[in-house]
Amino acid sequence: MRVLVADDERLLADTVAEGLRRLSMAVDVCYDGDGALERVGVNRYDVAVLDRDMPGRTGDEVCRSIAGSAVGTRVLLLTAAAGIRDRVEGLDLGADDYLTKPFAFAELVARVQALGRRSTPALPPVLAQAGVVLDVARHHATRDGRPLALSPKEFAVLHVLLRAGGQVVSAEELLEQAWDEFADPFTNAVRVTVMTLRKKLGDPPVIHTVPKAGYRIGGPA
């Protein structure tokens, strides 16, 4: 899942982003509405977490812009205003969900994950193929019942491959969906991560390289 976090409270934005990254999400961060609008115009996000009261362009304006586009990004608005009228106004802007500050991080995670499931065609909460089982909500993976100790990036790559349902996923697609905006397009990070993931999954191989195309998960072609 790729997420944008935009909040002028830098410590809060950075803390939320780091927590989401530990759960294998690719997270971009900015601290004002202008930066948020710039990023949603360039990158495809599953979820945007927006503070309503940012300087420059407000979170309301960013939310309205996203809602008026066809990008499919789900919006979670953050605000210190907890009144019913404020929540209704936020939802009327086109937001998909609303969370008041201060909030419990676990609740924010649950809401982001729920919105992420709505940003793409419906998928089951647990993905399974070729003996590999991925429980996204619990951040738990197994193969043939054996727990897998995956890094956040390995988990994210496995998630993308399983979501593809056996279809080929290019290295570029993996880089876009599992890394943030600072990823070097010429890096070998995808190849290295797939290599370490294969080792942890063990034999027989379940991730296959398709020459000049990318990677797929499943049985032999």
C-alpha positions in Angstrom: 0.0 0.0 0.0 1.3 3.5 -0.8 0.3 6.3 1.5 0.7 10.1 1.6 0.9 11.7 5.0 0.4 15.5 5.0 0.5 17.5 8.3 2.2 20.7 9.3 2.9 19.2 12.7 6.2 17.7 11.5 6.8 15.5 14.5 3.4 14.0 14.2 3.7 13.5 10.4 7.1 11.9 10.7 6.0 9.6 13.6 2.9 8.4 11.7 4.9 7.8 8.6 7.6 5.8 10.4 4.9 3.7 12.2 3.2 2.9 8.9 6.5 2.0 7.3 7.1 -0.6 10.0 3.9 -2.2 8.7 5.4 -2.4 5.2 3.6 0.6 3.7 5.4 2.9 1.3 4.9 6.4 2.8 5.6 9.8 1.4 5.5 12.8 3.8 4.9 16.5 3.3 4.1 19.4 5.6 1.8 21.6 3.7 -1.1 21.5 1.2 0.9 22.7 -1.7 3.3 19.8 -1.3 0.4 17.4 -1.0 -1.2 18.6 -4.2 2.1 18.3 -6.0 2.6 14.7 -4.9 -0.9 13.5 -5.7 -0.4 14.9 -9.2 2.7 12.8 -9.7 2.2 9.7 -7.7 -0.6 7.2 -7.3 -1.6 6.7 -3.7 -4.0 4.2 -2.2 -4.6 6.5 0.8 -3.9 10.1 1.7 -3.9 11.1 5.4 -4.5 14.9 5.4 -4.6 17.4 8.2 -7.4 19.9 7.6 -5.6 22.9 8.9 -2.3 23.0 7.0 -0.7 26.3 5.8 -1.1 27.4 2.2 -3.5 25.1 0.6 -5.6 23.5 3.3 -6.3 19.8 3.7 -9.9 20.6 2.7 -8.7 22.0 -0.7 -6.4 18.9 -1.2 -9.3 16.6 -0.3 -11.7 18.4 -2.7 -9.1 18.1 -5.5 -8.6 14.4 -4.9 -12.3 13.8 -4.7 -12.8 15.6 -8.0 -10.3 13.5 -9.8 -10.4 10.0 -11.0 -7.3 8.7 -9.3 -9.1 6.5 -6.8 -7.1 7.7 -3.7 -9.0 7.4 -0.5 -8.8 10.3 2.0 -8.6 10.2 5.8 -8.9 13.7 7.2 -7.3 14.6 10.5 -8.4 17.5 12.7 -8.6 18.8 16.2 -12.2 19.7 15.7 -14.4 17.0 17.1 -17.9 18.3 16.6 -20.5 16.5 14.5 -20.8 19.5 12.2 -17.0 19.5 11.6 -17.1 15.7 10.8 -20.0 16.3 8.4 -18.2 19.1 6.6 -15.2 16.9 6.2 -17.2 14.1 4.7 -19.1 16.5 2.5 -15.7 17.6 1.0 -15.3 14.1 -0.4 -13.3 12.5 2.5 -13.8 8.8 3.0 -13.1 8.9 6.7 -12.4 11.3 9.6 -10.2 11.0 12.7 -9.9 13.6 15.4 -6.7 14.5 17.2 -5.4 13.2 19.5 -5.8 9.7 18.2 -4.5 6.2 19.0 -2.1 5.1 16.4 -3.7 1.6 16.3 -7.0 3.2 15.2 -5.3 5.3 12.5 -3.6 2.1 11.2 -7.0 0.2 11.2 -8.6 3.1 9.3 -5.8 3.4 6.7 -5.9 -0.4 6.1 -9.7 -0.3 5.7 -9.4 2.6 3.2 -6.6 0.8 1.3 -8.8 -2.2 0.8 -11.4 0.1 -0.7 -9.0 1.8 -3.1 -8.5 -1.4 -5.1 -10.8 -4.2 -6.2 -12.0 -6.1 -3.1 -9.4 -8.6 -1.8 -9.8 -11.0 1.0 -8.1 -10.0 4.3 -5.8 -13.0 4.0 -4.0 -13.7 0.8 -2.8 -17.3 0.0 -1.1 -18.9 -3.0 1.3 -21.9 -3.4 1.4 -22.5 0.4 2.2 -18.9 1.2 -0.3 -17.2 3.5 -0.3 -13.5 4.2 -2.4 -11.9 6.9 -2.1 -8.2 6.1 -4.0 -6.9 9.1 -2.0 -8.9 11.6 1.2 -8.4 9.6 1.9 -12.1 9.6 3.2 -14.5 6.9 3.7 -18.2 6.7 4.6 -20.8 4.2 3.2 -24.3 4.7 2.4 -23.3 8.3 6.0 -22.1 8.9 6.2 -18.5 10.2 8.3 -16.2 8.0 10.5 -13.5 9.6 10.2 -10.9 6.9 11.5 -7.4 6.9 8.9 -4.6 6.2 10.1 -4.3 2.6 10.1 -8.1 2.0 6.5 -8.2 3.4 5.5 -5.4 1.1 6.9 -7.1 -2.0 5.2 -10.4 -1.1 2.0 -8.5 -0.7 2.2 -6.9 -4.1 3.0 -10.2 -5.7 0.1 -12.0 -4.0 -2.3 -9.2 -4.9 -1.4 -9.8 -8.5 -2.8 -13.3 -8.3 -0.1 -15.0 -10.3 0.2 -12.3 -12.9 3.6 -10.8 -13.8 4.6 -7.7 -11.8 7.4 -5.7 -13.3 10.3 -4.4 -11.2 9.1 -0.8 -11.9 5.6 -1.7 -10.5 7.2 -3.2 -7.4 9.4 -0.1 -6.9 6.3 2.2 -7.3 4.1 0.2 -4.9 6.5 -0.9 -2.2 9.0 2.0 -2.0 8.5 5.7 -1.4 9.2 8.7 -3.6 12.9 8.8 -2.8 13.6 5.4 -4.3 16.2 5.5 -7.0 14.6 4.2 -10.3 18.0 2.7 -11.2 18.5 1.0 -7.8 18.9 -2.8 -7.5 16.8 -2.7 -4.4 14.0 -4.7 -6.0 16.3 -7.5 -7.2 18.0 -7.7 -3.8 14.7 -7.8 -1.9 13.3 -10.5 -4.1 16.5 -12.5 -3.7 16.3 -12.3 0.2 12.6 -13.0 0.1 13.1 -16.1 -2.0 15.7 -17.4 0.5 13.2 -17.0 3.4 10.4 -18.6 1.5 12.6 -21.7 0.9 12.2 -24.6 -1.6 10.6 -25.3 -3.8 10.9 -21.8 -5.4 7.6 -19.9 -5.4 8.7 -16.6 -6.8 9.7 -16.9 -10.5 11.5 -14.5 -12.7 9.9 -13.8 -16.1 12.7 -12.7 -18.4 12.4 -9.0 -19.5 9.0 -8.8 -17.8 9.3 -9.1 -14.0 8.2 -11.5 -11.3 5.3 -13.8 -10.5 4.3 -15.9 -7.6 2.9 -19.4 -7.9 3.8 -22.8 -9.3 6.2 -23.3 -12.3 5.0 -21.7 -15.5 
